[in-house]
Each structure stands twice: as C-alpha cells, then as structure tokens.
Amino acid sequence: MSRSVNKIILVGNVGRDPDIHETQSGTTVAHLSLATNRRVSGSDEEAERTDWHRITFWNRLAQFAEDHIRVGARLYVEGRIEYDSYERDGVTIPTAEVHAREVVLLTPREAVVQAA
C-alpha cells in the first residue's frame, strides 16, 4: 500500500475572534477565519488577492485559541484539509476546513491584547 499525505501550512492573519464551542461529549472546539494574501498577475498590473480559510482547533489547541488568539493576530497553522458539503435550498454547497495540529502565535501576545 502506498503512503499518502494530507498536510497544509498557512501563515496569515486572523479575521475574527475564535468561536468556542463544546461538543456533546465535552470536547472543546474553536473555529476562526484566517486570511492569506497572494499576488495575482493581471493583463498589465499585479493585484493582491485575499483567500479566507476556516480553521478548526480541538482540545488543548482550542483552549490556546480561546486564551491567546484575537482578531488581527498573525498565525502559523499546520494541519490537514477536509472537504465536505451541505445542502441549502436544494443546492449542494462544498466546504473546506483546516483541522489544526500545530499553531504558533507570530504576533507578540502584548500586541494582540492591546488590539482587542
């Protein structure tokens, strides 16, 4: 059997404070939006495009997110990407979500606290 890899690394800025929940089994989960920027070449000039990523943290990482991550913070996130879909008004809407395995707060904590 061949080995496969599902790994994503993102460095970007938090778009909103983490949304913290607890599952029915008592597991803490946090969701947030992370923005990454990239240059897009147009016909005559370069433009910058922002991509938004939904990040999910579980257990101790969710607690870290609740305690330390705020809107505007710069993060390094490493994890795996999961694809799914849901139906709304008869239309299937695809989703993509990054389940974090590691997070590093690149913004000094003092700067995040002052900005909040």
N, C-alpha and C positions, 0 to 999 in steps of 0.2 A: 504494500500500500504506500502511495506517495504522501509526503507531508505537505500540508498547506498552511498558509499564514494569513491571518486577518489582523493587521496592525495599522493604526493610523496615529500620526503625530501632528498636533496642531499647536501653533503659537499665535495667540490673538488676545483680544480684549473682551471682557465680559460686558454683555449688553443689558443685563438686568440682574438684580439680586437673585440668589438661588431660591427656588421654590422648594420648600422642605415638606415631605410627607412621611407618614409611617404606614407600611403595608399592614394588612390584617394579621399577619404573623408577627408584627412588631419590628420589622426591618426598616431602618431609616433609609430614605432615598431622597436625593436632591437633583433638581433639574435646573439648568441655566442655558442661556444663549451665548455663544462665543463667536465673535466676528473676526474673520481673517480677510486680508486685503491682497489683491493681486493686480498686476498691470495687464491691461488688455490692449493689444495693438489694433488701432483703427486704420482707416484709409490714410489719413495724414498725420494723426497725432495719437499719443498714448493716453489712455484713460485708466483710472483705477476703479476696480470693482470690489465690492464687499460681499463675501459669502458668509451666511449665517449657519451655524452648526448647533444642533441640540445635543447637549452633553448631559449624561446621567451618571451620578455618583452613588455608590452603595456603601452602607455601613460606616466604617471609620472615615472614608473619604467624604461621605455625605455630612458627617459631623464636622469635618475640617471645613467643608464648603460653608456650612451654616455659621461657623465661628469666625472665619477669616476672609471669605471671598465676598466682594461687593462689586456693584456696577463700576466699570472703568478699570478694574484690575487687569493686569497683563498676566496671562497664564501659559504654562507649558502643559499640555494634556497628551497623555499616551493611552491608547486603549484599542478597542475593536469597534468596527462599524456593524450595525444591524439594520436590515431593511425589513419593512413591514408595510401594511396598508390598512386603511379603514374605509368604510363606506359612508358617504353623506349625501342624502337626497338622491340615492341611486347611482352616485358617481364614486368610483374607486379612487382614493387619494393615496399615493405612495408616500412613505415616510422613511427617513434615515436618521439614525440616532447613534451617537458615540457613547459606549459604555467605558468609562474611565477606569484604568488600572493604576495610573500614576498621575499626580498633579503636582506642579511646582508653581508657587506664587512668585512671579518675577517682579512684581511691584512691591516695594517695601511696605510692610504692614501699616506703618505710621501714615503713609500716603493714602492708603485705602481707607483708613479710619477717618482722616481729615476730609476726604472727598465725600464720604457718606453723609 
